[in-house]
């Protein structure tokens, strides 16, 4: 899975990772037991680094959460 960025195209500037036109974010979706989404949290993070995501998860998720991830 590619890193996730929110937003549309903006002309000019650097493309890809590190672009000043992009903001890295993490999203968490709460769902029912049937898998239907209930609510979502989205937070901008400094970057896609293991320690950054770990800190975000410790602050934003319950300790008994079932987490599905792309591996980061």
PyMOL commands that set and color helices and strands:
alter all, ss='L'
color gray80, all
select helices_A, chain A and resi 50-60
alter helices_A, ss='H'
color red, helices_A
select strands_A, chain A and resi 25-31+37-44
alter strands_A, ss='S'
color yellow, strands_A
deselect
rebuild
show_as cartoon
